Amino acid sequence: MRVIKLSARACEPEQAQNGCKIYGSSCTCGYGCKTEYIYRTRKACQDALRERNSNVCNRKPCLRGICIQIIEDPGFSCMCEGTGFYGQRCEKACPTMLMRGQVFPHVCIVI
């Protein structure tokens, strides 16, 4: 019996290019599909890698919700909507009832 090994489908000729991609924690350069080798130069790849590694959200500062990197200090914002929590790190439970004079956090409103 003869076994035929099928290779992965190559990209269309007009979709191929020399370029670089982030592979693990380094940049790998070569020839391949534009969708895989998205950086045109090693420098562009290394800049993107540095940006990815400096993203404060990689340190998972939000206890719940979604972390978004921002320019202002502390460098991140936590989107707590729909979690039942609020606060800078989504660390405070939404109140179930309000006491007089208490403000209900807008992220705790469920529509």
C-alpha positions in Angstrom: 0.0 0.0 0.0 1.3 3.5 -0.9 0.8 6.4 1.5 0.6 9.9 0.0 1.4 12.7 2.3 -0.6 15.9 1.6 1.0 19.2 2.3 -0.8 22.3 3.5 -2.4 24.3 0.8 0.0 27.1 -0.3 -1.3 30.6 -0.8 -2.0 32.2 -4.1 1.1 33.6 -5.9 -0.2 37.2 -5.5 -0.6 36.6 -1.8 3.0 35.5 -1.1 5.7 37.8 0.2 9.0 38.0 2.0 8.3 39.2 5.5 8.4 38.4 9.2 6.1 37.1 11.8 6.1 36.8 15.6 6.7 33.2 16.6 6.7 32.6 20.3 8.9 35.3 21.8 10.9 36.3 18.7 10.6 37.4 15.1 11.0 34.8 12.3 11.5 36.0 8.8 11.1 34.2 5.5 8.8 33.7 2.6 5.1 32.9 2.9 1.6 34.1 2.8 0.9 37.8 3.5 -1.6 36.7 6.2 1.2 34.8 8.1 4.2 37.0 7.4 2.5 40.3 8.1 5.5 42.4 8.9 7.5 43.7 5.9 10.8 44.1 7.8 12.5 42.6 10.9 12.4 46.0 12.5 8.6 46.3 12.1 8.2 42.8 13.6 10.5 43.6 16.5 8.7 46.9 17.2 5.4 44.9 17.3 6.9 42.3 19.6 8.2 45.0 22.0 4.7 46.6 22.0 3.1 43.2 22.7 5.5 42.5 25.5 5.0 46.0 27.1 1.2 45.7 27.1 0.2 46.1 30.7 -2.9 43.9 30.0 -0.5 41.0 29.6 -0.1 41.1 33.4 -3.8 40.6 33.8 -4.5 43.6 36.2 -8.3 43.1 35.9 -9.8 40.7 38.4 -12.8 40.3 36.1 -13.9 41.9 32.8 -11.8 42.9 29.8 -8.5 44.8 30.1 -7.9 47.6 27.6 -4.5 49.3 27.3 -4.7 53.1 27.5 -2.2 56.0 27.5 -3.2 57.6 30.8 -1.9 56.1 34.2 -2.2 53.4 35.2 -2.0 52.3 31.6 -5.1 50.1 31.5 -8.8 50.3 32.0 -11.0 47.4 33.0 -14.4 47.0 31.3 -16.6 45.5 34.0 -20.0 45.6 32.3 -21.9 42.4 32.7 -19.7 40.9 35.4 -21.6 42.0 38.5 -18.6 44.0 39.7 -17.2 47.5 39.4 -14.1 49.4 40.4 -10.7 50.1 38.8 -9.9 46.4 38.6 -13.6 45.1 38.7 -12.9 44.2 42.4 -16.1 45.5 44.1 -19.4 43.6 44.0 -22.3 45.5 42.6 -24.8 46.5 45.3 -28.0 44.5 45.5 -29.8 47.4 47.3 -29.0 51.0 47.7 -28.7 52.9 51.0 -29.8 56.5 51.2 -27.3 58.8 49.4 -25.4 55.9 47.8 -24.7 56.2 44.1 -25.4 53.2 42.0 -22.4 52.4 39.7 -23.4 52.7 36.0 -21.6 49.5 35.1 -23.9 47.6 37.5 -27.0 48.5 35.5 -28.3 45.5 33.6 -30.6 46.4 30.7 
